[in-house]
Amino acid sequence: YQRRVRAVLDVRSADGGVFVYADKATRLPYESVLGGDRGVDEVPGDVTRAELLAALSPAELGEAEYHRAGAIILEQVQCKVGNASLKHSEAKAFMGELLALLDKPTEFGKFYAEQTASDNAARLDALKKAYASGKPSAELDAYITKQREMFVEFVSMKPIEQDRFSAPPSNEADAKTAEFAYMMLRQVRPVVGATLDHSAAASALKKALKGDALKKNAAFVNEFFVRFAQAAEKARLDGVAAALASQSGPLPAQEEFAAKMRGAWTWYLTYTESPNKEQLATGLSDALLARLAGRSNANLGSHAADRQSTLAAAAVASLPTERPLYLLCNAQAHSERVAAALEAAGAKDLSIVQGGVDRWLLESLPATYSPAVQSQIDDALKKALAGAPTGLAEIND
């Protein structure tokens, strides 16, 4: 219907007529209502999913977001396998292999160890190249400096021998020293020996950590840290593999992890670079498709017009003809569309109430609420007086 200028009535002059609320029924439940959540633009319930998909464009079905999500996952897999030229088909094969292993702890442990070892080797190789170039980043150099100083302090300090029978440190400084020694001992034991005490562990480290490795970051990286990190990672992965191999089945925590992985990644296995509308609409309910369609009538052909005609004819038949009709919506926009539909159905003497219900309430004009809404308002006011959250926004909606 073509929009045109109609009589606009000031809210303070609305008297003696029938108010027709042109939007939701929740605010004025005793008035006549046209349409649904979007007035006369509501999609009728007899429109099928196939008709909705035919009417909606790929852009309206979220094609851009679909491809953006696929690109994000592809980039994550590329980083994981260390191959920036990986294609979607190759990335999906990788993810399919990983998801298939989630219910097989031993096989998954081997796969995890291989991938983690590969990732660790790539990181350490990049570390060596950074120092070989003589131009490591400031952030990387600060990290290596901290690592070197921690190892130097551990092998140089007076050994601290403590067990559960030892007396606790007598002051804060001694407590911090003991905590540092214990932390370093936990870090180096998988490499130098799980049963070694502080003195023996420091002696073992001194055999590799000497000369320039104690003073210069480049020497520390090349002569000690890379080999230590490789040995520490291998020890950790061997422990993981041994623990998984001893299991008869997945643990609850592993099952929870597997469920999260499937929820996050299974969609990607169905990703295609040329999706049809059915694929774009996967996961979208019929109700959501209807809302998307109703937002702009979505080229629904006669469906929207038929819906408007049916609603308007029923409204005209139920409304009195001897009194003027005053149309209200929240602000005024929906009233224009409803007025056009009613006029086409034969209604006479229509006026739009300026500013709608929002201005009506702003002008403090008389308003009646349903008992349920009035009860919510009363409760909200009591909470407001008590300083608690009111929930008035929810009531207003």
N, C-alpha and C positions, 0 to 999 in steps of 0.2 A: 504494500500500500504506500502511495506517495505521501510523504509528510507535508502537512500544510498547517497554517496558523489557525488555531481554534480559540474559542473563548477561554480565557484564563481567569480564574476566579480567585480573589484574595481570600486567604483562609478565614479572615474575620467576617467575610460576607457570606460564607457558606451556610445557608439557613433554608429550611423547608424542603430540601431535596433528599435524594437517596444517594448515600455514599457507596461507591463501587471501588473496592480496594483491588488494585491491578497488579499485585505481586503476591508475596507469600501470605498464607492465612494465619500465621502465628501471632501477628500483632493485633489484628482486628478480626477475631474468629467469627464474629456475628455478622460480618458484612459479606457481600457477594464477591467472589474471587474468580479471576480469569487466568487460565494457564497454570504453570507450575513455578519452578524455581526461577525461570526466566520469562515469566509472563506468557504471552501467546507464542513465544519461540520454542516452547518445550517440544521435544521430539516425541511423537506419539508412540505408544507401546507396541503397535503392530508393525513397526519398521524392523526388518530382520537385520542380523549382523552383516549378512552379505550386502544388503542395501546400504548400510552405514559405511562399510569399507569401500564400496563403489563410489560413494559420495565424497568421502574424505580423501584429501590429497596426501601423497607421501610426506610432504612437509608437515601437514596437520597431524599425521601419525607419528611424528618425531623422528624422521629419517636422519636429520642432522645429529641428534642425540645418540641414535643407534650407532652411527659410524664413529662418533666421538668416543663412545664406550669401547668399541672394538679397537680403535687406535691406542687407547690407554692400555688395554690388556696386551696388545701386541708389543708395545714398548716395554712393558714389564717383563714379558717373556724374553725379548731380545736382550735385555740387561741380564736376565738370569742365566742365559746360555752364552752370553758374551758374543753375540752375533747381531750387529745392527742391521744387516741386510736380510734378516729372516723374514719370510713371507707369512701371510695369514695361514696358509695351508700347513706350513711347517710348524708354526706356533701351535696350531690346534692339535697336530699330531703329538707334539711334546706334552701338551696339557692332557690329552686323552691318555697317554701312557702314564702320566703321574697320577691321574684320578683312578686309573685301573689298579694301581698299587696300594691305594689307601687301606684296603681291607687285608693286606698281606704284610704284616709287620716286618718279617725278615727281608723280603724283597724290597719293601719300601726303605728299610734301613740301608741296604746296599745302594739303592738309587740315591738316597739322601747323602750318603757318604761320598759317592762319586761326584755329585753336583757340588757339594760343599767344598770338597777338596779342589775341584776345578776353580770354583770362585775364589778360594783362598790363594791358590797358586797365581791366579790372575792379579789379585791385589798385591801380593808380594813381588811379582814381576814388575808391576807398575811402580812399586816402592823403590826397587833397585834401579830402574830406569830414571826415576826422578833424581836420585842422588848421583847416578852416573853422568847425567846432564849438567850437574852442578847448579841446577836451578829448581830445587824443591819449593813448593809453595810455602808461604809463611805459616799457614795453619798446620801443614804436614811437618814442617821442621820443628814447630813448637811441640807437637805430639811426640816426635822422636826424642827431642831433648828431655822431655819429662820421663819417657821410658828409660833412657840411658841413665839419668840421675837416680831413678828408683833402683835400678839394678846395681849401680855403683854403691849406693848407700847400703843395700842389703849385704853385699859381699865385704864391705869395709867395716860395718858396725860390729860391736861386740855381740857375739851369739847370745840369743835369748832362748833358754831351754825351759819350756813350761809344759806342764800337763795338767790334768784335772785336779791333781793333788797339790799343785803349787799355790803359794799364797798370792792373792791378787796384788797388782801394782799399788804402791803406797801413795802415789801422787799422779796428777793428770799427765805430766810429761812422760812418766814411765808407762802409763796406760796407752798413750798414743804410740810410743815406740814399740810396745809389745803388739799392738793392733797392726801396725805396719809390717812387722816381722812375720806375723801370722798370715797376713794377706799375701805377702810375697811367697811365703813357704807353700801355701796352697797353689799358687800360680806355677811354681817351678817343680814341684814334686812329680807331676806326671811325666816330666822330661828327664829329671836327674835321678829319680827313685822315690817311690811312694812312701818308703819307710824312713827316709833320711831325716835327721833332725836339722836344725838351723846351721850348725857348724859344718856338718858333712855336705849339706846342700850348697853352702857358700863355697866350700873347697872345690866341689865339682864344677861350679860355674866359673870359678877363677881360671880354670884350665883353658876355657874358651874366651873369657872376657878379660882381655889384658891389652897392654900397649895402647895404641891409638884408639882402640875400641872403647876404652874408658873415658876418652877425652873428646873425640870427634864423632859427629853424627854419621858421616859417610862411612867411616870405618866400623862404627857400631852396627850399622845396618848390614854391611857386606860381610863382616867377619863373625857376627854373632846373631843379631836380632832375626834375620830372615830364617836361618837354620833353626833357631829356637822356636819361632812361630810355627814353622812347618812341623816340628816334632810335637809341639803342644797340640796342634790341630789333629795330627794323626792319633795321638793318644786319646783325645776326646772322642773322635769318631770310632775308634776301636772299642771304647767303652759303650757307646751307643749301640753299635752293631752287636756286641755281646749281650747286652740287655734285651734287645729285640729278639735275638735268636733263642733266648731262653723262655720266651713267652709261648703259651699255647694258643693265644688269640689276642685281639686288640684289647687294650685297657680302656676303661671309661674315658679317660682324658684323650686317648688317641681316637676313639670313636667321635668324641665331641669335635676334635680338630678336623677329622675327616668330613663331618657334616658341614662344618664351616667352609672347608675347601670346596666341597661340591656346590654349596649355595653360592659361593663367590665366582666359581669358574665354569660350571656346567653350561651356563648360557652361552659362553664363548664358543663352545663346540658346535653350536647351531648357527654361528655368525656367518654371513655371506656378504660379499662386496656388492652384490646386486639383489637386494632383498625385494620380495613382492610384498603386497599390503598385508597378507596373512602373517608373514614373518615379522613385519614391523609391529603388528598388533598383538603378537604373542605376549601374554601376561596382562593385556588390557581387557577389563571386563566389558560386558555389553553396556552396563550403566555408564562407564567412563566414555565409551565410544559415543553413546547417546549425548552425553554432556558436550563432548567435542563437536558433535554435529550440530547441536542446538545453539552453540555459541555464534554461528553465522548462518544457520539454516543449511549450510554445507551442501548446497546444490541438491537438495532432497526432492526436487521437482514438485509434484502436486502434494506431497505429504504435508509440508508445512502449511501451505494454503488451505488444504482440507482441514487440518487441525484447527487453524484459526477460525475458519468458517463454522465448524461444528461447535467450538466453544462459544463463539460470539452469538450464534443462533440460539443456543441453550440459554445464554445469559439474557438476551433480549426477551425471550419467552417468559423468563422468571421475574424480570424487573418490572415495576409499575410504569405505566406510560403517562400518567396524569401529573407526574412530578419531574422536575429536572434531575439529571444524573450528574453527580459530582465525582470525578475520577481522581483517585489518590494512588500514589505509589510511594516509595521511600523518599524520593527527591523530586521526580516529575518525568523522567525520561520514559519509563515504561508506560505511563499514562498516555503518551502520544500514540504508541502502537496499539494500545487497547482501544483508544477512541476511534482509530481508523477501522479496526475490526468491527466494532459495534455499529459504526455508521454504515459500513457495507452490509451489515445484517438488518438494517432498517431502523436503528435507534435514532431518536430525535432529542433535541434540547440537551446536548452534552457540554459540559464544562470541565476543564482541568483545574484542580486546586493547586494554586501556585506554591511551589516548594514542597508539596506533598506532606506526608506524615511528619517528616523531620521538622519542617517549619511549624506545623500545627503544634507540636509539643514545645518547640522553642518559644512560641507565642503564649504558652501556658493556657491554651484553650482546653475546654473540658475533654477528658479522655477516660474511657472505661476499659479496664483490663479484665481478662478472664480470671477466675479465682486462682487457677494454677500459677499464672504469671504474677498476679498480685502477691501470692504467697512467696514467690521467689524474690520479688522486690523487697518485701518486708524483711525476709531473712538477710538479704544483702545489706539493707540499711542497719540492721542490728550488728552485723559484722563490721560495718564501717565505723559505727560508734565505738565498737570494742577494739578498733585498730587492726582487725584481721582482713585478709584479702576478700573482696566483695563479690567478684564474679559478675559484676554488672555488665561487662562486655559480652559475656556469654548470654545473659538475659536479653540484652539488646538485639543480638543476632537471632 
